């Protein structure tokens, strides 16, 4: 008979030899009697030296039958089987733990976006006629002339104006004030370039790839989680042993405890933030304004002294006048035209990256333990 203190159906705890006469990890089949003792069935006793069935004989050893691992740290998952390796090389879940719990990934790589080139349309702009007309007392190429203003109004639009006339025969230090005439350059105004559509260039993306994979499998042994004694639990042990015993927690967190110390961080998904910078256009170059200028001796732009001479935004032309000393009565500027330039395109550069999201931390029992 066994003492009443140790009566049970299954005893999985360590019991001292002083109290019950058994050692840690034994499986104890015991039938409870009505009188508080456990008795062997005498009718089933065999010959001397044979143990009678259900005699209460102790079966020594761990009866997990697979592998015993430490309990999880507080707040972590129960121990699971995890395969860690190259993406796509997972052998799948073993027959002893057939339930695929989750698959996660690590070591994400992605090439930058391939952006279409940005292109700028030809420039647009306006031309402002020059209001600067200057009479000179010498020929155009002579040095140190005396100058007399024949300027147009500051906001002139090119129509006929008699502003600042110079009378015929006007003298400057004894010489005719009107021997030549220079015209200032036209001004380019309100000039800009616009990107050719679309302003956000088309981007091509190579699919991101994961290099590593974690396959998480679960299953129960024949004894459930029991059979390992205090502080441990029974989990399947596949053959060959390519699976690790690990616990995991959502988030990128440190491992806890003294058993599950080998740390791996895997992810459930990614956020593709790749794109192209918007297109823009730099300063305009190569644009020109041109016009035709005419100078008249009268105030109504009818008697031409200098008719239809070219003017532009590139220079300040000078014209010798014959005979010298003629009156400068009025002026006009026609055929004002803007000639488009070009702008250097900006933007269309790859930006952003593919970011791993939804991390989970796996803490495994080191392989050398």
C-alpha positions in Angstrom: 0.0 0.0 0.0 1.0 3.6 -0.6 0.5 6.3 2.0 -2.7 8.3 1.7 -0.6 11.5 1.3 0.6 10.3 -2.2 -2.7 9.0 -3.7 -3.4 10.4 -7.2 -4.3 9.4 -10.7 -1.2 10.9 -12.2 1.6 12.6 -10.2 3.8 15.0 -12.2 5.6 16.8 -9.4 8.8 16.0 -7.7 8.2 14.0 -4.5 10.9 13.4 -1.9 11.9 9.9 -1.0 11.3 10.7 2.6 7.6 11.5 2.1 6.6 9.0 -0.6 9.6 7.0 -1.7 9.6 8.3 -5.3 12.0 10.5 -7.3 11.3 13.5 -9.7 9.5 12.8 -13.0 7.9 9.5 -12.2 4.6 8.4 -13.6 2.5 6.8 -10.9 -0.6 4.8 -11.7 -2.6 4.6 -8.5 -6.2 3.4 -7.7 -7.9 5.1 -4.8 -9.4 2.7 -2.2 -12.4 3.5 0.0 -10.4 3.0 3.2 -7.7 5.5 2.3 -5.2 2.8 1.2 -4.2 1.6 -2.2 -4.2 -2.2 -2.6 -3.0 -4.5 -5.2 -5.4 -7.0 -6.7 -4.2 -10.2 -5.3 -6.1 -12.3 -7.8 -4.0 -10.8 -10.6 -0.6 -11.5 -8.9 1.8 -13.5 -11.0 4.5 -15.8 -10.0 7.3 -14.7 -7.8 9.5 -12.1 -9.5 6.7 -10.8 -11.8 5.0 -7.5 -11.1 1.3 -7.7 -11.0 -0.6 -5.4 -13.4 -1.7 -2.1 -11.7 0.3 -3.0 -8.7 1.4 0.6 -8.3 4.9 -0.1 -9.5 6.6 3.3 -10.4 7.7 3.9 -14.0 10.8 6.0 -13.8 11.8 8.9 -16.1 10.3 11.8 -18.0 7.2 10.7 -19.8 6.9 13.8 -22.1 8.2 11.6 -24.9 9.3 14.6 -27.0 11.2 17.7 -25.7 10.9 19.6 -22.5 11.4 23.4 -22.6 11.1 26.1 -20.1 7.8 27.9 -19.5 7.4 31.2 -21.4 8.3 34.6 -19.8 5.3 36.6 -18.7 3.5 38.3 -21.6 5.1 36.1 -24.3 3.5 33.3 -26.4 3.7 29.7 -25.3 6.8 28.0 -26.8 6.3 27.1 -30.5 8.4 25.5 -33.2 10.0 28.0 -35.5 11.9 27.4 -38.7 14.4 30.2 -39.5 16.0 30.4 -42.9 16.1 31.8 -46.5 12.8 32.9 -47.9 11.1 30.1 -49.9 13.2 27.3 -48.4 10.9 26.5 -45.5 10.1 22.7 -45.3 6.6 23.5 -44.0 5.2 22.4 -40.7 6.2 18.9 -39.5 3.7 16.1 -39.0 4.1 16.3 -35.2 3.2 20.0 -35.3 1.0 20.4 -38.4 -0.7 23.7 -37.6 0.9 26.7 -39.4 0.4 29.4 -36.9 2.0 32.3 -38.8 4.7 33.2 -41.3 6.8 36.3 -40.9 9.8 37.8 -42.8 13.0 39.7 -42.4 15.8 41.4 -44.4 13.7 43.4 -46.8 15.3 44.8 -49.9 13.9 47.0 -52.7 15.5 49.0 -55.4 14.7 52.8 -55.8 11.9 53.8 -58.0 12.7 54.2 -61.7 11.4 57.7 -62.6 10.5 59.0 -66.1 12.5 62.0 -67.1 11.0 65.4 -66.4 10.5 67.7 -69.5 9.8 71.4 -69.6 7.6 73.1 -72.1 9.0 76.1 -74.1 9.1 79.2 -72.0 6.4 81.8 -72.0 6.8 85.5 -71.4 6.1 89.0 -72.5 8.1 91.9 -73.9 8.3 95.5 -72.7 9.4 98.0 -75.3 12.5 100.0 -74.4 11.7 103.5 -73.2 15.3 104.6 -73.6 16.1 106.7 -76.7 19.3 108.7 -76.6 20.5 111.3 -79.1 24.3 111.7 -79.4 26.4 114.6 -80.7 28.9 112.3 -82.4 28.7 109.3 -84.7 28.0 106.0 -83.1 31.5 104.8 -82.7 33.1 108.1 -81.6 34.1 108.5 -78.0 32.7 110.9 -75.4 29.6 112.1 -77.1 27.2 114.7 -75.5 23.9 112.9 -75.0 20.3 114.2 -75.1 17.3 112.2 -73.9 14.6 111.3 -76.3 13.0 108.8 -73.9 9.5 107.4 -74.2 7.2 107.2 -71.1 8.3 104.6 -68.5 5.1 102.5 -69.0 5.3 102.8 -72.8 3.5 100.1 -74.9 5.1 101.1 -78.2 2.4 103.3 -79.6 3.3 106.6 -81.1 4.6 109.2 -78.5 6.0 112.6 -78.8 7.6 112.5 -75.3 10.9 114.4 -74.8 11.2 115.8 -78.4 14.5 117.3 -79.6 14.0 120.4 -81.9 15.8 120.6 -85.2 19.1 122.5 -85.1 19.6 121.9 -81.4 23.3 122.4 -80.5 25.5 120.8 -77.9 28.8 122.6 -77.4 28.5 124.1 -80.8 27.8 120.8 -82.6 24.4 119.4 -83.6 22.9 117.5 -80.7 21.4 114.9 -83.1 24.2 113.2 -85.0 23.3 109.6 -84.0 20.6 107.8 -82.0 20.8 104.7 -79.8 17.8 102.6 -78.6 17.9 100.7 -75.4 17.2 96.9 -75.2 13.7 95.6 -74.8 12.9 94.0 -71.5 11.7 90.4 -71.1 8.9 90.2 -68.4 6.6 87.7 -66.8 8.8 84.9 -68.1 8.5 81.2 -66.9 8.5 77.6 -67.8 6.1 74.9 -66.9 6.7 71.1 -66.7 5.3 69.0 -69.4 2.5 66.8 -68.1 2.4 64.9 -65.8 4.0 67.1 -63.2 4.6 63.9 -61.0 6.6 61.6 -63.3 5.5 58.0 -63.7 7.5 55.6 -61.5 8.2 52.0 -62.0 8.8 49.8 -59.0 10.5 46.4 -58.7 8.6 44.3 -56.2 10.3 44.3 -52.7 11.8 41.0 -51.6 12.4 39.3 -48.3 15.5 37.4 -47.8 14.6 35.5 -44.6 11.5 33.7 -43.3 10.2 32.5 -40.1 7.6 29.6 -40.2 5.8 29.1 -36.9 4.2 25.8 -36.2 2.2 24.4 -33.4 1.0 21.0 -32.2 0.5 18.8 -29.2 2.3 15.8 -28.0 0.5 12.6 -26.8 0.7 13.9 -23.3 -0.3 17.4 -24.1 2.0 19.9 -22.4 2.4 17.6 -19.4 5.2 15.3 -18.5 8.2 17.5 -17.8 8.1 18.3 -14.2 8.3 21.7 -12.5 9.1 24.8 -14.6 8.9 23.1 -18.0 6.4 21.9 -20.6 6.3 19.3 -23.3 6.3 20.3 -27.0 6.8 18.2 -30.1 10.3 17.4 -31.3 10.5 16.9 -35.0 13.0 14.7 -36.7 15.3 16.0 -38.1 15.5 18.8 -35.6 15.5 21.8 -38.0 12.9 23.7 -35.9 13.8 25.9 -33.0 11.9 26.2 -29.7 11.0 29.9 -29.4 8.5 32.3 -27.8 7.4 35.5 -29.5 5.8 38.8 -28.8 4.4 41.5 -31.2 6.7 44.5 -31.5 10.5 45.1 -31.5 11.3 44.3 -27.9 14.2 42.7 -26.0 14.2 39.1 -24.9 13.4 38.3 -21.3 14.4 35.6 -18.9 17.4 33.2 -18.9 16.2 30.5 -21.3 14.9 32.2 -24.5 17.8 34.5 -25.2 18.6 34.3 -28.9 16.7 37.2 -30.5 15.3 37.5 -34.0 13.0 40.3 -35.3 10.6 39.4 -38.2 7.8 41.4 -39.9 4.4 40.8 -41.2 4.3 43.4 -44.0 5.9 46.4 -45.6 4.9 50.0 -46.4 6.1 51.0 -49.9 6.9 54.7 -49.7 8.8 54.9 -52.9 7.9 57.7 -55.3 9.4 60.4 -57.6 10.0 64.0 -56.8 7.7 66.5 -58.7 9.0 68.0 -61.9 10.1 71.6 -61.9 11.8 74.0 -64.3 14.9 76.2 -63.7 15.5 79.7 -65.0 14.8 80.5 -68.6 17.6 80.7 -71.0 17.8 81.6 -74.7 14.6 83.7 -74.9 14.6 86.9 -77.0 12.3 89.9 -77.5 12.4 91.6 -80.9 10.6 94.7 -82.3 10.7 97.3 -85.1 11.5 100.9 -84.1 10.7 104.0 -86.1 11.8 107.6 -85.5 9.9 110.6 -86.9 10.6 114.3 -87.3 7.0 115.4 -86.6 4.9 114.8 -83.5 2.4 112.5 -85.2 4.6 109.6 -86.4 4.0 110.4 -90.1 7.4 111.9 -91.4 10.0 109.1 -90.9 13.6 109.9 -90.1 14.6 106.4 -89.3 12.0 103.8 -90.4 11.6 100.2 -89.4 15.0 99.5 -87.7 15.4 96.3 -85.6 15.5 96.4 -81.9 15.8 93.5 -79.4 16.4 92.5 -75.8 20.0 91.4 -76.6 21.7 94.8 -77.4 21.3 98.5 -77.7 21.7 99.4 -81.4 23.0 102.8 -82.5 22.2 104.5 -85.8 24.0 107.4 -87.5 21.5 110.1 -88.7 21.9 112.0 -92.0 21.7 114.9 -92.2 22.8 115.8 -88.7 20.6 118.1 -86.6 17.3 116.8 -87.7 14.3 117.1 -85.3 13.3 114.2 -83.2 9.6 114.7 -82.9 8.1 111.3 -82.1 8.7 107.5 -82.1 6.9 104.2 -82.2 7.7 100.5 -81.7 5.8 97.8 -83.6 6.0 94.0 -84.2 6.9 93.3 -80.6 7.4 89.6 -80.3 8.5 87.1 -77.6 10.7 84.2 -78.8 10.6 81.3 -76.4 13.6 80.0 -74.6 14.2 76.8 -72.7 14.4 75.7 -69.1 16.4 72.9 -67.5 14.0 70.4 -66.0 14.4 69.6 -62.3 12.9 66.8 -60.2 12.0 63.3 -61.3 14.3 61.8 -58.8 13.5 58.7 -56.8 12.7 59.2 -53.2 11.4 57.2 -50.2 12.0 53.6 -49.3 10.2 50.4 -48.5 9.7 50.2 -44.7 9.2 47.1 -42.7 6.0 47.2 -40.5 4.3 45.1 -37.9 7.4 43.6 -36.2 7.4 40.6 -34.0 10.3 39.5 -31.8 11.2 35.8 -31.6 13.3 34.7 -28.7 14.7 31.2 -29.0 16.6 28.7 -26.9 20.2 28.9 -28.2 21.1 25.9 -30.3 24.2 25.2 -28.2 22.0 24.6 -25.2 
